[in-house]
Amino acid sequence: MEILVRRFASTYVARCLSTSLTRSASNFRTRFPSKIGSLCSFSHSSVTTVEGDAAVNCLGFRTWHNGGGTFHHSASIDPTAVVEIGAVVHSNSVVGPSVHIGSGSVIGHAVTIGQSTKIGFNVALSNCTVGDFCVIHNGVCVGQDGFGFFVDEQGTMKKKPQMLNVKIGMNVEIGSNTCIDRGSWRDTIIGNNTKIDNLVQIGHNVIIGDCCLLCGQVGIAGSVTIGDYVTLGGRVAIRDHVSVGSKVRLAALSCVTKDIKEPGDYGGFPAVRIVYWFYFCLCTTF
């Protein structure tokens, strides 16, 4: 009998407490509506309201209906696009028809992505436009600041402004963990139908023509200009402010230190015509 009385008493107390808390919360909302609004405006938590069919949090982000990703209300996304859960599309971005954005990817402010482009996992796109039918594999970073610094008159290291963009053409494929820097005095440009392997570094202000092939671990320093139909073998390095003409092929591990104007095959360090490089290799071997 004593146990039943205790259970009844605890249940009665719990109900009274719940009713009291509900009334207190209702009175607080009635008396201090502006306080609740201000808390919502400056909160970084997941407080949400309902607007149409999408949940909108206090920072203006919603859940995309096709894939469960997150997008800002000012972004323009085609209804056929897929934004997977964990992906984020930021303000004023444009995502075209049939685009697929993988989990963990971040599409930065005012980025434009053309139709039928496929973006893998954990990709970061900022300060760039991406053309139609591109493939961007996992871990690619596009549009971050380039490596530009100088020492001023007081001997202090200063950063050069990196304010321009990256423009990626149509039908471009970019391999995993490749980095393409934004421009400082001109846009960084990747031409149509160019294919880039994994772990490639492309510096700021670089212009790469159409139908080029860049193999793994290629490094291109800032302000390089590369023509059309150029092939760079694995680990090729190109110094800054150098021009490489169209239809040039560079053997693996070559290093370009000056302009190459004539088409053909080159190799070595510094890169020279391939026949001279072969001759040099034979002379040093025997």
N, C-alpha and C positions, 0 to 999 in steps of 0.2 A: 504493500500500500504506500509506503514511504517513497519507493522508487518511482511509482506512477505520479505521485504529487510533484516530485522534483522535475520529471520530464515535462509535465504540464506547465510548471512554472517557467522553465527555461524556454519552452516554445512561445509562451505568452510574452516574455521579455524580448525575445528576438523579433516578434511581430511588431511590438510597440517601437522598438529601436529602428526598424526598417521604415515604418510609417513616419517617424520623426525626421529621419534623414531625408526622405523624399520631400516632405513639406519644407524643410530648411533649404534644400536645393532649389525648389520652386520659388520660394520667397526671395532667394538671392538673385535668381535670374530676373525676377520682376523688379527688384529694387536697384540692381546694378547691371543693366544690359550692356552699357558701354564698357564696363570692366571685362566682361566676357569677350566682347568684340576685340578689345585691345590684346587680350591674352592670345586669341586666335591669330591675330595679325602678326604677332612677333614670335609665335611658337614655331619650332622646327620639329615638332612631334607629328604623328600621323593623324591628327584631328581632321576629320573629313565632313563634308556636307554632300548633299545629293543635288546634282544639276543635270537634268535630262536622264540619260541612262548611265552616266559615268560618275564615279565618285571623285570629288574634287577636294584636294587638301588645301590648307591655308596658303601654300606657296603657288597655287595655280596649276598643279599637276593632276592628271587624271590617269585612269587605267585604260589602256587600249583594248578594244573589244576582241581583236584578232591576235592572240598570243599572250595577253596578260601583262605586257610591258607598261612602262610609264611614259607619258608625254605631257608637255606643257600645253596649256589651252591655246596658246598663240601659234603653235606649230601647225603646219598644213600637211596632213598625211592622207594619202589615197586610201580609200576603204579596202582595197585589195592587198595592201601592205601588211606584212606580219612583223610585229614587234614582240619578241619573246619575253617571257617573264624575267625580270632582272635587268633588262635593257632600258635605257633612258634616252628620250628625245627632248632636247632643250628648246628654248623659246625661239620662235621665228624660223625654225628649220622647215625644209620642204622635203618630203619623202614621196617619191613617185610610185606609179602603179607596179604591183608585183614585186616590190622590194622586200627582202627578207633580212631582218636584223637579229643576230643571235644574242643569247643571254649574256649579260655582263658588258655589253657594248654601250658606249656613250656617244651620242650624236650631239655635238656642241651647238652653241648659239649660231643661228643663221646659216647652218650647213645645208647644202642642197645635194640630194641623191637622186640620180636618174632612174628611169624605169628598169625593172628586172635585175637590178644589182643585188648581189648576195654578199652579206657582211657576216663574218664568222663571230666566234665568241671573243669577248674582252678586247674589242677593237675600240680605239679612241680616235674620233674624227673631230677636228676643230679647224676653223678658219680655212675651209676648203669647199670645193664643189667636185662632185663625182659624177661622171657621165653615165650613159645607159649601158646595161649589160656587162657591168664590171663584176669582178670577184675579188673580195678583200678577205684574206684568210685571218686566222686567229692571231690576236696579239699585235696587229698592225697599229702604228701610231702615225697619224697624218696631221700636219698643221701646227705642231708645237714650235716654239722659238728655235731659230738656228743658233749656231755657236759663233757669236760675234762679240768681241771685246776689244778694248784698246786702253792704253795707259795715258792718262791726261798729263798736263804739265806739272801737277803736284805729285806725280808718281802713283796715283790711285787707279786701280783697275775699274773701268767703266764698261757698262753693257751697251752695245749698239742697239738702237730700236729695231724691233722685228715686227712690223705692222701690216705686212701684206699677206697674201693667201697662197694656197696650193690649188692648182687646176688639173684635175685628172680627166683625161679624155674618155672616149667610148671603147668598150670591149678591152679594158685594161685588167690584168690580173696581178695582184700583189701578194707575195708569199708571206708566211708567218713571221712575226716579229721584225718586219721591215719598218724603218723610220724615214719619213719624208718631212723635211723642215719647211716652214713657211718662209716667204721671201722678205727681204729687207729693202732692196731698191727696185726689184722686179718680182713678179709672181714666179713661184716654182711651178713648172709645167711638165706633165707627163703626157706624151702624145698618144693618139689613138692606136689600139692594137698592140701596145707595148706590154711585154710580160716580164715580171720581176720576181726573182727567186726569194727564198727565205734569207733573213738576216742581212739585208742590204741597207746601207746608209746613204741617203741622198740629201746633200746639204742645201742650205738656203740659196735661192736665186738660180737653181739649176734648171736648164731647159733640156728635155729629152724628146727627140722626135718620134715619128710614127714607126711602128713595127720593129722596135728594138728588143733585144734579149739581154737581160742582166742576170748572170748566174750568182750563186750563193756567195755571200760575204764580200760582194763588191762594195767599195767605198768611193763615193764621188764627193769631192770637196766643193765648197761654195762657188757659185757663179760660173760653173762649167756649162758649156753649150755642146750638145751632142746631136748630130744629124739623124737622118732616117736610116733604118735597116742596119743599125750598129749592133754588134754582138760583143759582149764583155764576158770573158771566161771567169771562172771562179777566182775570187780574191784579187781581181784587178783593182788598182788604185789610180785615181786621176786627181792631180793637184788642182788647186783653185785657179780660176780665171783662164782655163785652158779650153780650146775648141777642138772637137773631134768631128771630122767630116762624115758625110753619109757613106754607107757601105764599107765601113771599117770593121775589121775583126781583130780582137785582141786576145792573145793566148793567156791562159791562166797564170796568175802571179805577176803579170806585167805591171809596170808603173809608167804612167804617162806624165811627162814633165814639161812638154811643150806641145804646141799645136800640131795636129795631124790633119793635113788638108787633102791628101790623095787617098782614094779608096784602096783597099788591099788588106793583107794580113800583117800584123805587127806582134812583137813579143819582146820580153826582156826588161831590164831596168838599167838605163831608161829605155822605153819602148822604141824599137827600130824595125825596119822591114824584116820580115820573118827569115829571109834568106841570110841576111847579115847576122841575125841572132843565132841561126843554126851554125854558121861558119865560126862565130865566136865560141860557141859551145864546143865544137870539134877541136878548135885550137887549144882551148884550155884543158880538154880531156886528155889529149895525147902529148 
